[in-house]
Amino acid sequence: MKQILTTVSIIIIFSACNSTVKEQPVTQQEIPLQEKTMIDAIALYPDSVLLRENLIQYYQDNGTADLALSEIDKALKKDSINTRLWDKKAELHIIQGDTADAIKAYEKAIDIFPDPQFIMSLGWLFAQKKDSNAIVMADALLAGKNAKAEKEAFLIKGLYFSAMGNKQKALVFFNNCLTLDYTYTLAYREKAIVLYDMTKYEDAIKVL
């Protein structure tokens, strides 16, 4: 009987103690100081593209591409002809595996200013998608004498024909790249991949 009373007393005391403890409200994790500082700076100077670009890069570096894209969209509402923002938007879409939206972003950037770098990036994406517009982009680079992007144009063509299964034609364009620049490592890599696909393993090893 004494043991039962002791047990009951312990249960009552434990229950009473629990009843006095208030549940702590669930709060959101505090924003890191670096992020908060950048957000506060943008609030003070909302027209500063540089401050917003810094925040965008911060989000990208921390693996939060969705937040970075959200900031880019805010910036583009204020400055829709900023090609750097469209370029970054395309880059982030690529990180997310969204090729279709990346292509749209590069096309918008090219509409504003046909920078050879944008054309190269767009051509690369078209080649990966087996889209013949890759050849259009490559020819545009070849036609633009000031672009000085012949080897990049040949690389895009090589990538396109490789994706289409025409390995022999792809090799021709990769060799064209290396004729222009024997240090062009991307061309060596893609040439080796094509040779490997053709089961020419020893040749692929030599190229690598």
C-alpha positions in Angstrom: 0.0 0.0 0.0 2.8 2.3 0.9 4.5 1.6 -2.4 1.3 2.4 -4.4 0.9 5.7 -2.6 4.5 6.6 -3.4 4.0 5.8 -7.0 0.8 7.9 -7.2 2.5 10.8 -5.5 5.3 10.7 -8.0 2.8 10.7 -10.9 0.8 13.6 -9.4 4.0 15.7 -8.8 5.2 15.0 -12.4 1.9 16.0 -13.8 1.8 19.2 -11.8 5.3 20.1 -13.0 4.4 19.5 -16.6 1.2 21.6 -16.3 3.3 24.6 -15.2 5.7 24.4 -18.2 4.3 26.5 -21.1 4.9 25.3 -24.7 7.4 27.5 -26.5 6.0 29.0 -29.7 7.6 27.8 -32.9 9.5 30.6 -34.4 11.1 31.0 -37.8 14.8 30.6 -37.9 16.5 33.9 -37.8 17.9 35.2 -41.1 21.7 35.1 -41.3 23.3 38.4 -40.5 24.9 38.7 -43.9 21.6 38.1 -45.7 19.8 40.5 -43.4 22.4 43.2 -44.0 22.0 42.9 -47.8 18.2 42.9 -47.6 18.3 46.0 -45.4 20.7 47.8 -47.8 18.3 47.1 -50.7 15.4 48.5 -48.6 17.4 51.7 -48.2 18.5 51.8 -51.8 15.9 50.0 -53.9 17.2 51.3 -57.2 20.7 49.8 -56.7 21.1 46.9 -59.2 24.5 46.1 -57.7 23.1 45.5 -54.2 20.4 43.2 -55.6 23.0 41.4 -57.7 25.0 40.7 -54.6 22.0 39.2 -52.9 21.3 37.1 -56.0 24.8 35.8 -56.0 24.6 35.1 -52.2 21.4 33.0 -52.7 23.1 31.1 -55.6 26.2 30.4 -53.6 24.1 29.0 -50.8 22.1 26.7 -53.1 18.8 28.6 -53.0 18.3 29.2 -56.7 14.6 29.8 -56.3 15.2 32.8 -54.0 17.8 34.1 -56.4 15.4 33.9 -59.3 12.8 35.7 -57.2 15.2 38.6 -56.7 16.1 38.6 -60.4 12.4 39.0 -61.3 12.1 41.9 -58.9 15.2 43.5 -60.5 13.9 43.0 -64.0 10.6 44.8 -63.2 12.8 47.9 -62.6 15.3 47.3 -65.4 14.0 44.9 -68.0 16.8 45.6 -70.5 19.7 44.6 -68.2 21.4 41.8 -70.1 23.4 40.7 -67.1 20.2 39.9 -65.2 18.9 37.9 -68.1 22.2 36.1 -68.4 22.1 35.3 -64.7 18.4 34.2 -64.9 19.4 31.7 -67.7 22.3 30.4 -65.6 20.0 29.8 -62.6 17.4 28.0 -64.8 20.2 25.7 -66.0 21.2 25.0 -62.4 17.5 24.0 -61.8 17.5 21.8 -64.9 15.0 24.1 -66.6 16.4 24.3 -70.2 13.3 25.7 -71.7 13.2 28.8 -69.5 17.0 29.2 -69.8 16.6 29.3 -73.6 13.9 32.0 -73.2 16.2 34.1 -71.0 19.1 33.9 -73.4 16.8 34.8 -76.3 15.7 37.8 -74.4 19.3 38.8 -73.7 20.2 38.4 -77.3 17.2 40.5 -78.4 18.5 43.3 -76.2 22.2 43.0 -77.2 23.6 40.1 -79.3 26.6 39.4 -77.2 28.6 36.5 -78.6 28.7 34.9 -75.2 24.9 34.8 -75.0 24.8 33.3 -78.5 27.4 30.7 -77.6 25.4 29.7 -74.5 22.2 29.5 -76.4 23.8 27.5 -79.1 25.1 25.0 -76.6 21.6 24.5 -75.1 20.1 24.1 -78.5 22.7 21.4 -79.3 22.0 19.5 -76.1 18.3 19.5 -77.1 19.0 18.3 -80.6 17.5 21.5 -81.9 18.7 22.6 -85.3 18.7 26.2 -84.1 22.2 25.3 -82.7 23.5 25.5 -86.3 21.8 28.9 -86.7 23.6 30.2 -83.6 26.9 28.7 -84.8 26.5 30.3 -88.2 25.7 33.6 -86.5 29.0 33.4 -84.6 30.9 32.6 -87.8 29.2 35.5 -89.6 30.1 38.0 -86.9 33.7 38.8 -87.7 34.2 40.9 -84.5 32.9 38.0 -82.4 36.1 36.0 -82.8 34.3 32.9 -81.9 35.1 30.5 -84.7 36.2 27.7 -82.5 33.1 28.1 -80.3 30.9 27.9 -83.4 32.6 24.7 -84.6 32.2 23.3 -81.1 28.5 24.0 -81.1 28.1 22.3 -84.5 30.1 19.3 -83.2 27.9 19.0 -80.1 24.8 19.2 -82.2 25.9 16.4 -84.7 27.1 14.3 -81.8 23.7 14.6 -80.1 22.1 13.7 -83.4 24.2 10.6 -83.6 26.3 11.7 -86.6 29.6 11.0 -84.8 31.8 11.2 -87.9 30.5 14.7 -88.8 30.9 15.8 -85.1 34.6 14.7 -85.3 35.2 16.9 -88.3 34.0 20.0 -86.3 35.9 19.1 -83.2 39.0 18.8 -85.3 38.3 22.2 -86.8 38.3 23.6 -83.3 41.6 22.1 -82.6 43.1 23.3 -85.8 42.2 26.8 -84.7 43.4 26.3 -81.1 45.3 23.2 -80.1 44.8 24.1 -76.4 41.0 24.1 -76.6 40.4 21.5 -73.9 36.6 21.4 -74.4 37.1 20.2 -78.0 39.5 17.5 -76.8 37.0 16.3 -74.2 34.0 16.2 -76.7 36.2 14.5 -79.3 37.2 11.8 -76.8 33.5 11.3 -75.9 32.6 10.8 -79.6 35.5 8.4 -80.1 34.4 6.4 -77.0 30.8 6.3 -78.4 32.3 4.9 -81.6 34.1 2.2 -79.5 37.4 3.6 -80.5 38.7 3.4 -76.9 42.4 3.6 -77.5 41.9 6.7 -79.7 39.7 8.3 -77.0 42.4 7.7 -74.4 45.1 9.3 -76.6 42.9 12.4 -77.1 42.4 12.7 -73.4 
